[in-house]
Amino acid sequence: MTDNNKVSGNLFDFKIVRRLMVFCRPYMNVFYLLIFLTLSLSVLQPIRPFITQIIIDDYVTLGDSEGLVRMTVLLLILLLINAVVMYYHTYLSGWLGQNIIKDIRIKLFSHIQGFKLQFFDKTPIGRVVTRNISDIETIADIFGQGIASIIGDILQLLGIVILMFYLNWKLTLISLATLPFLFLTTYIFKEKVKISFNNVRTAVANLNSYVQEHIVGMNIVQVFGNEDREYKKFIRVNKEHLHANLKAVLYYSIYFPVMELFTSIGLGLLIWYGSGQIFLEEVSLGVLIAFIMYLQLFFRPIRAIADRFNTLQMGVVSSKRIFDLLDRDEDIVSNNERTLYKIRGSVEFKDLWFAYNDNNYVLKNINFKIKEGESIAFVGSTGSGKTSIINLINRFYEFQKGKILVDGVDIKKINSSDLRDDLGLVSQDVFLFSDTIYNNITLFNDKIDESQVWDSIDQVGARKFIEALPNKLNFNVKERGASLSVGQRQLISCIRIMLYNPKIILLDEATSSVDSDTETLIQSAISKILKNRTSIVVAHRLSTIKEVDKIIVLENGEIKEMGDHRTLNNSGGYYKKLYEMQNKNILS
């Protein structure tokens, strides 16, 4: 997903409007009521000057006090009705917009959850956040200040012009003499602001991406003393955001004074010509006052329409970006021809080839089979493809050639959710949400009660650790589990797996970053969760995998050796050299 300075989306892109209206369907009653209120406002606004003219010419000038009272009461009633209609119009347009963006945000978030990890590898997270929050927020304005308001303003203008021509066509032409210049100014302003708004959205996405990435990676920035360089980069990114917004501000600061100038010229021409007509008794005082009111009512929506058109344009641009993301074919391919309600645990790779990018394969012609309940370990140098095996079984990425079979069924024919229900992952870097221990173990599943959690804690042997924490299960681990050590986070992961009871366990460097005492505790927990389950282990420390049923040695994405610890150690191959090297380092 890329951002550029090209303006995307036309003002009246009916394809996008139709797609937005799909989200409006659950609220069509409110939508129709909003249209009715819009039409009501377009009638109520122009009728007030007309009644004012009648009051002045037919009652004030004739001294009819009784009629004046009646008409004044009528005018007050109309003003009250107008205020009530305006209140509901403003509230319902906002209500409709907020509910629609709520539904769009839910749909977009649900869609993103199904994406392959490859999408997140190449897309800045801050940009995805911008799509799901800032861009969606602008869509609310399409319904709150966009379509309905523009239609209302246009109808109001039409009503005003009809009434003005009805009262006096000469005064109408004089009053609207500046209209062509006003329309030209509005068109130029609309085009300029359309471009600047697109640049603002791009600048916001870039700023969000930069801030999010550097806050997450702040430890790297500080460790390498890179604060000054990153500070200067941030100044540059922030200036781009500033300049994009200032350009939009510049256009507004030019447009509105010019509009005010044309409005004043039109009003001046009206008073000059209308006063002369009054002296000639061609025009009544009431008509001139009504025209002054009409002119103020006329130019106000003209100024607003330009702003509303740009609001609509900004919403269309954001909608196009959101729909582009919704249309992205980044989901894990699942034919859904078969659903395994309970996986037994056998796994097989057949002639498998996999590349993260194009044809640069990181796994080449991989063939192995794991029986139900068996344990298998992958060893090899960094970059040999060990973690890629784990990622493919989890269906985080799509492979290019070959097959992965689970219980003899092609993994692409198994629903991803059903598959992952029976997969348990303990990784080197365990992610924890900024929440309680309890919620990080249950993953917010309200069908699990506390007794089940404590039972899993006891099975793993982690009760002492949990009870030592302040508030025990209610202890907040902070963002990414910052208040816990690496080993403690991995223990939480082990408890979680014991609770969910999957049939296949995936261990990716689970003890590579912990001290020896913590490693002993984690190994004890791991041995318990591996019991009677199929397990696939990735480990640097070969001493931890001597008891597995099978060891596979990977190098440059290819299987070099396969067998148990004793067989490989006696073969004198790559595994033996690696094992002896690790033992030598430990002894030294």
N, C-alpha and C positions, 0 to 999 in steps of 0.2 A: 504494500500500500504506500503510495507516494503522494506527496503534496507538491504542487507547482503553482506558478502564478497565472496559469491559464484560467480564465473564467469558465466555469462549468455550470451547465444548467441554464435554460432560457427562462424568461420571466413567466411565460405561460406554457410551461412544459406539461402538457396535458397527461402524458404518460406518468409523470411523477405525481401530479395532482390526483390521478385515478388511484395510484397505489396508496397515497395518503388517505383517500376516502375509504379504503378498505378498513383502516383502523378506526374510522368514524362510525362504521356500521352499528356497533353496540350502543352508540349514543345518538342515533338518528332522531329520536324524539326531541332531545335537547338541541340538535342541529337545526331541525325545522322550526323550533320555537325561537332560536337565535335569528333565523332568517326573517321570521314574522316581526320580531322586535326591531330588526334593522330596517325593514320596510316602514314600521311605525315611526321610527325616528326620522326617516327621510320625509315623512308627511308632517310630523309635528313641528320640526324645526322651521320650515318655510312658512307655515301658516300664521306664526306669531306676528311678523311684520304686516301681513295682510289684514289681520284683525286690528292691529295698531292703527293702520291707515283708516279703517272704518270708524274706529273710536274717535279719531281726531276730526275727520271730515263730516261724519254724520251725527256726532253727539257733542264734541267739545265746541266746535265752531257754531253749532245751533243752540248751545246752552241747554241741552237735554240732560239734566243731572240724573234723572231716574234711569234713562237708557244707558248713561255712562256707568252707573253702578253695576247694572246687569252685565255690560260688556267687560267691565273690569273684573267682575267675579268669574266670568267665562275665561278670561285671559289667565287669571290666577289658577283656575282648574286645569287649563291646558299646560301651564308651567309645572304644576304638581305632577300631572300625568307624565309629562316629558321627563321629569326627574326620576320618577319611579321606573319608567321604561329604560332610561339610561343606566340606572343602577343594575337592573337585571341583565341588560345587554352586556355591561362590563363584566359582571360576575360570571355569567354563564359562558361568555367567550373565553374567559380565563379558566373556568372549570373544565370546559371541553378540551382546551389545549393541553392542560396539565394531565388529564386522564388519557389523552391520546399519546402523549410522550411517555407516560408511564408504561403503556402497553408496548410501544415501540422499543423502549429501553429493555423491557423484559425479553422481548423477542430477540433483540440484538445480543443481549448477554447470553441467552440460551443458545443462540447460534454460534457465538464465539467459543462457548464451552466445548463444542464438538470439533473444533479445528485441530488439525495436526500440529504437533509442536514445531514443525518446520515453519509454520506461519509466524509463530512468536519468535523464532530464531532470527528472522529477517525483518521483523516489524518492530519499531520502537514502541514499548509499552505505553509511553506517554501519549503517543498518537492514537492508540486504541482507546485510551481513557478519554481523550478529547472527543472521539466519535461518540462514545457511549454517554458522555455527560454534556459537554459544551455544545456540540453540534445538534444533539437531540433537543437541547433546551431552546434553540432558536426555532424549532418547528412549532413550538407552542404559539409563537408570535404569528404564524401563518393563520391560525384560527382566532387568536386574540386581537391582533392588530392588522391582519392581512386581508384575506379574501372578503370576510363579512364586512369589515370596516370600509374597504375600498368600494364594494357594491353599494353600501349605505351612502358613502360620500358622493358617488356618481349619481345615484337616484336623487339625493338632496340637491345637487347642482342642477339636475334636469328640472326638478320641481321649482327651484328658484327662478331659473331662466323663463319657464312657462308663465309663472306669475308676474315676472317683471315685464314680459312682452304684453301680457294681458292688461297691466296697468298703464303702460306707456312705452311704445316701441322706440320712440326717439331717445328717451332717457336711458333705455336699455342699451342701445347702440353706443351712446356716449360713455356710459359706465363701463362697458366692456371693451373699450377701444384699445386698452393695453393688453388684452387677453392673448393675442398672437405672440407678443414678446414674452409673456408669462409662460406660455406653453413651451416655447423654444428654450427658455431658461430651465424649466423643469426637466425637459428631455435631456439636456446636456448634463444637468446635475445628476439625474438618474443613472446615466451611463458611466459617469465618473465614479460615483459612489458604489456602483455595482462592482467595478474593478477593485476599488479600495477595500470593500467588505470581503471580497475573496482573499485579498492579500492579508487582511486582518485574521481571517480564519486560519490561513497557512501559518502566519506568525504565532498564533496561539498554540497550534499543534506543535510547532518547533520548540517553543518555549516550554511547554508541558513535557515534551520528550527529554529535553536537556535537563530540566530540574529533576524529573523522576529518576533518570539514569544516574545522575551524579549524587543524589541523596542516597540511593541504594548502594552505590559504589564509593561512598565517602571514606571508608577505611582505606581503600587503595589510593585515593587522592591524598590523604593525610600521611600514609606510610611513605610515599615517594615524594613528599614535600611539594606536591603539585598545586597547592592552593592558589598561588599567584597566577599561574598560567590558566587554570580553570576559571578563576575570577575574571580574567581578561576576556576569555571566551564567552562567559556569561554576559558581560557588559555588551559584547558585540551582538549576541542573540537578543538581548533585552532591547538594544537600540533598534534592531530591525522591527521588533514588536512596537516600540514607541513610534517609529517613523510611519509604520503602516496605519496606526491609529490617528496620528497627527494629520496624515493626508486626508483621512475621512473628516476629521474636525475642520480642516481647511475648507473643504468643499461646503460643509454646513455653514461655516462662518461667512462664506461669500454668498451662498444661495439665499439665506433668510433675509439679509439686508436688501438684496436685489428685489426679492419678493415684496418686502415692505415698501420699497420705493415705488414699484408698479401699483401696489394697492393704494398708496397715498396719491399717486398721479390720477388713478381712476376716480378716487373719492373727490379730489380737487376738481376734476372735469365735471363730475356730477353736480357738485355744489354750485360751480360757476354757471353751468348751463341751466340747471334746475331753478336757481334763484331768478334768472332772467325770465324763465317760463312762468314763474309765480307772478312776477310783475306784469306780465302780459296776460295773466289769468288763463294760461294754457294748462297749467299744472297746479293742483291743490297742495297745500302745506303737508297734508297727511300722506300724499303720494311721495313727496320728496323725502319725508322722514322714513317712510317704508323702504324707499330705494336705498337710503343710507344704511338701514339695517340689513337689507338684502345684500348690499355690496360687502359688508363685513362678514355676513354668513357665507357669501360666495367665495371670497378669497381665503377664508380660514380652511375649508376642506381642500382647496387647491394646494395650499402649503402642506397640509397633512398628507394628501395623496402621494406627493413625491416621496415623503418619508415612509409611507406605508408600502409603496411600490418597492422601495429598497429593503424594507423589512421582509416583504414577500420574496424578493430576490435572494436575500441572505438565507431565508428558510428553504428555498428551492435548492440553492447550492449545497446547504447542509444535508437536505433530504437526499440529493443525488449521491453525496459521499456515503451516507448511511446505507442507502440501497445498494451501492456498489459493494459495500462490505457484506450486506445480507446476501448478495448474489454470488459472492466468492465461493468457488468450489474447493474449499479447504477441508471439508469434512473427511473423516476416515471412511473409505468405501466399505459399505456393508450391504451385501446382497439380501441379507435377512431371510435367506431361504430356510434356515433352520435355527432354532433356539435351543441351546443346551440348558435345561433348567438346573441340572446339577452336574458339574464337571467332575470327572473322576481323577484326572491329573496327568495323563500321558501327553508328551509333547514331542513333535518331530519336525526337523528342518530338512527340506528336500531341495537340493540344487539351488540354494538361495543366494541371490545377489542383491546387494543394497548399496545405494549411494545417497548421500545427503544433497549433493548438487550434481546435476547432469549425469555424466558417466564416470565420475571419479569414485569408483567403488571402494567402499571401506570394508565390505564383506564380499567374499568371492567363493562361489560354489560350496556353500556350507551345508554339510550333511551330518546329522546326528539324531539319535532317538533317546528319549528319557521315558522309562516305564513309570507307571503309576506308583508313587511312593518312593521313587529313587531320588538320590541326590547327585548332582553333577556340578563341577566347578570349572570356571574358565580362568586361565592364567595367561599372562603374556605381557609384553612391554606396553607402555602408555601409547595409545593410538592404534592398538592392534585390533580393536573392534569388539572388546568385551562388553562395554556398556551398550553398544548398539544392539547386541543380542537381547538385552533386557528391554530396551526401548521398543523393539519390534514385537516382542511377545505381548507387551502392554498395548500395542497398536498406537504408539505415539507417532510413528512414522509409517509410510507405505514403502514396501520393498518393490523392486523393479522386476525381478525374475524369481522363479521357484515358488515354493509353497511352505507354509507353516501349518501343521496339523495339530489340533488339540482333540484328544480322544478320537483320532482318525478323521476328524472333520476339518475341512479347509477353514482357516481362521477368518477368511473374508466372508464366509457364509454364516458366521456367528455374530449375533448382535454384540456390538462393542460393550454395551452396559452389562449384558449378561456375562460376557467373558471376564470383565474386570471385577464382577462380584466375587469371583473365585480366584482372584490374583491378589497377593499381598506383597507390598514392596517396602523393604528397609534400605534406604539409600545412604550414601556417605553424608549428604547434606539434607537432613530432615527438615521439611518446612512445617512450621507451626503458625497457626493464626493468632492474632492478638486477642486472646480470649482465655478462658479458664482451662485448666488441665482436663476437667471433665468434658468440655465441649470439643477439645482437641482429640480426645480419645473416642468419643461417640460420633464426632463430625456432625454435631447438631441433629442427630437422629433421635427424635422424641419417642421412638418405639423402644429404646433401650433404657432400662432403669438402672439406678445406682448400684443395686446388688450385683447385677451382671458385670458392671465395671470393676467392682471390688473383687469379684471372682476371677476376672481376667488378670488383675493386678497380682493376686495371690499365685495364680498359675505361673506367671512370669517371674515371681519372686521379687517384686518391686514395692511391696507394702512399706518397708522401712523408708525407702526413698520418698514415697508419696506422703507418708505421715510426718516426715521431717519438714515438709514445706509449710509455710504460713497458709492457713485456710485449707490445707490439704487439696482436695479435688477442686476447690474454688480458687486456687492460686492462679493469678493472671500471669501468663508466660511472656507478655509484652510482644511487640512486633517481631515476627519471625522467630519467636522463642528466645529472645535476647537475654531473658533472665535465667535461662538454664544453660548448662554446659552441653557440649556436643554429645557426650555420652548419655546425659539425661534426656536429651531430645530423642536419641535413638531408643532409649528404654520406653518412652512414650509411644514411639512407633511400634515397638514390639507388643506393648499392651493392646494397642489398637488392632493389630493383626490377630492376636489371640481372641479378642472380642468378636471380630467379624468372621473368624474361622474359615479362611480361604483354603482351597485344596492345593494351590501352587504358590510357593513362596519364592520371591526374587530378592536376593541380597546383593546389593551393589556397593562394594568396598565398605561394608557396614562398620568395621572396626579399625579402619586405616588412620583415623585422626584422633584416637583416644589413648589415654595412658594405660599402663598394664593392668592396674587395679580395676579401672572401669571396663577394660576389655574383658576381664574375667567375668564380671557381672553381666555384660552384654552377651558374651558367649554362652553363659548359663541360660539366659533368657532365650537366645536364639535356638539353642539345642531343644528347648521345650516347645517352641513354636514350629520346629521342623518335624517333630515327631508325627509319624503317619501322614506326612504330606510330601508331595513332590517339591523338590527344592533346586533352585539354580543359583549358584553362588559366584560372585566375582570378587576376587581377593588378591591383594599384593602379598600378604603374609602367608606363605605356603604352609606354615606350621598349623594354620587354622583349618586346613582342608584335607589333611592326611586321611581322615576317616570317610570321606565321601565315596560313593560307588564308582564314580568315573571323573577323570580330570581331562579337560580338553585344552590343549596348548594352541593359542592363536598367535600368529605373527603376520603383520601386513595384511590382515583381513582374511587369512587362510588358515585352515586347520593343519598344524604341523605334526602333532602327536595326540594320541587318545588312549586312555587306559587308567587303571587305578594307580595310587601312589607308589606301591611297591614295583609294579611293572615298569612304570616310567622312570623310576629312580635307578632301576637295574639296566635300563636300555642304554644309558650313557648319552642321551640326546640333550635337547635344549632344556627340558624340564630339570634333569639332573644338575646341569650347570647352574641354572637359576636357583635351585634348592641349596646347592653347596655354597653359592655366593651369599645367599641370605644367612645361612648358618655361620659363615665366616665373619660376616659383619656383626652378628649378634655376639659371637665369642670375643671379637676384638673390642 
